Amino acid sequence: VQLQASGGGLVQPGGSLRLSCAASGSPISLDAMAWYRQAPGKRRELVALIDRRGTTEYVDSVKGRFTISRDNAKNMVYLQMNGLKSGDTAVYFCNNMLGTLAWGQGTLVTVSS
């Protein structure tokens, strides 16, 4: 499976972005999928998870601000990010829950005024 994240960019604090993850090569409908992020100088962390039934989980720092969703017919996973903060600045990646698929390049989200 190849994963391609897109939708990042520069946004002011309080702004919104919607990230997309396109999977190709194999269907992901049976996988629990996740969004991860890696800030400069920090380890990669899982921020949002969605299982194959659509049940979601979030790390505390993004709860109430981020929403993960998926479209199995399109082999896509999304991350709607609202109320962005400077601490959300990072490169965002998608992968399965265990992080065992090949990592794509990610998409950079910069939150700054």
Buried (B, 14 or more C-beta within 10 A) or exposed (E): BEBBBBBBEEBEEEBEBEBBBBBEEEEBEEBBBBBBBBBEEEEBEBBBBBBEEEEEBBBEEBEEBBBBBBEBEEBBBBBBBBEBBEEBBBBBBBBBBEEEBEBBEBBEBBBEE
